[in-house]
Amino acid sequence: MKGFPIDMRILGILFLFTAALLTSCAPKNPMERIQLLEKEGKFKKAEKLIDKTLRKQGTSLPDSVRKALLWQKDWMHRVRIDYRYTEKDILDQLQKRVANFKKD
């Protein structure tokens, strides 16, 4: 790195260290990635990863794991159906249906 100021060398080292750290922290197991996506509320991405996992490893997956993946996919679908309203939607409905309703 001859010709670069010392700050640039330190910045480069920090960048490489950060990139290596982030890469090593990312879940490598599809099940872990699916759970992380689910916790982050990224249901569509999690469902796509479930579908991909079932397609690629379908016959080699234990039956219990395959059933768990299908259940998880169904659960995320039901959550989206059951909890489709935003906070604003709910407040609007409450104001229409409850006399003297105030948001506190």
Long-range contacts (C-beta under 8 A, 24 or more apart in sequence): 30-57, 31-65, 34-69, 34-72, 38-72, 38-76, 43-76, 43-77, 43-79, 43-80, 46-72, 46-73, 46-76, 47-73, 47-76, 47-77
